[in-house]
Amino acid sequence: MPAPMSRIGVGLILTRGAGEILLGYRIKAGETPCWCMPGGHVEPNETFAAAARRELHEETGILTEANIEISAFLHQLNPECTAITVAAQLHLQDPPIPRVTEPEVFDQWRWFPRDALPRPLFPASAALLAQAAGQPLPDDWHAYGLR
């Protein structure tokens, strides 16, 4: 029997101007296409904020030194894998235009008003956005807030 897996990731809720959220259309092979915020796995010796900053740059070409706030830990209750996704938040009043830098993963990046988010959302993105909005989490997710 294989050992249970663990996964630690970070998702960045990047907002601009009046609060629009940046989402990418994820087209990764073997997965159902969906909308996803910038994010990914946390590397060894990397803080959550540093991982969010790195993933933002790798996926969108946006490079910033602005302060990234860590707001919650979300636990996906899954018997095959212990999955923790950290909610990171960053607001840039006038951010650079995001680029598709990983065309094998993302087709496009777009800004959406908080009340008009596209569907379907990547599961971790759906959970992080629900938690940030104070809404019920999707089934099999539990949030641990830091505030």
Secondary structure, DSSP 8 states (H G I E B T S, - for coil): ----EEEEEEEEEEEETTTEEEEEEE--TTS--EEE-SEEE--TT--HHHHHHHHHHHHH-----S--EEEEEEEE--TTEEEEEEEEEEEESS--------TTTEEEEEEE-GGG--SSB-HHHHHHHHHHTT----TTEEEEE--
